[in-house]
């Protein structure tokens, strides 16, 4: 559980960063597009070492996964808030 708590703190910090960057005004559809882009960055990062990999594939996979989680949480917050 210690590792989970550490990861959740990182996700919470990413949410704080999103709020500071004014990403709260996007529609749910726009959020889904952002989420898809973030998932794509995880897929790209996982390709490191493949012959078709680009230099940008060497991004930090953990960082990208935290961003995916933060965007998904943002979407869940919006859905729950709008009920």
TAVEN-V390272 format. One record per residue. N is the residue number from 1. SS is DSSP state (A for helix, B for strand, O for the rest). PSI is psi in whole degrees, -180 to 180 (none if undefined). NEAR is the number of other ideal C-beta (glycine too) atoms within 12 Angstrom. Layout:
n={N N}
ss={SS SS}
psi={PSI PSI}
near={NEAR NEAR}
This chain:
n={1 2 3 4 5 6 7 8 9 10 11 12 13 14 15 16 17 18 19 20 21 22 23 24 25 26 27 28 29 30 31 32 33 34 35 36 37 38 39 40 41 42 43 44 45 46 47 48 49 50 51 52 53 54 55 56 57 58 59 60 61 62 63 64 65 66 67 68 69 70 71 72 73 74 75 76 77 78 79 80 81 82 83}
ss={O A A A A A A A A A A A A A A A A A A A O O A A A O O A A A A A A A A A A A A A A A A A A A O O O O O O O O A A A A O O A A A A A A A A A A A A A A A A A A A A A O O}
psi={-26 -43 -41 -44 -39 -43 -44 -33 -41 -40 -42 -42 -38 -39 -42 -42 -42 -43 -43 -29 10 37 12 -14 9 152 168 -38 -44 -39 -40 -37 -43 -45 -45 -40 -41 -41 -39 -37 -34 -47 -41 -44 -33 -14 0 132 -12 154 -27 -1 144 165 -33 -11 -11 15 160 113 -42 -46 -43 -39 -38 -41 -40 -48 -42 -42 -41 -41 -41 -43 -43 -40 -45 -44 -45 -40 -36 0 none}
near={7 8 10 11 11 14 20 18 17 25 27 20 20 29 26 17 20 30 18 11 16 9 25 21 13 20 16 21 12 18 27 20 17 26 29 18 18 31 22 20 28 26 20 23 27 20 20 20 11 13 8 9 16 15 10 14 22 18 24 18 21 20 22 29 24 29 33 30 29 33 35 26 26 35 30 20 20 24 15 11 11 10 7}
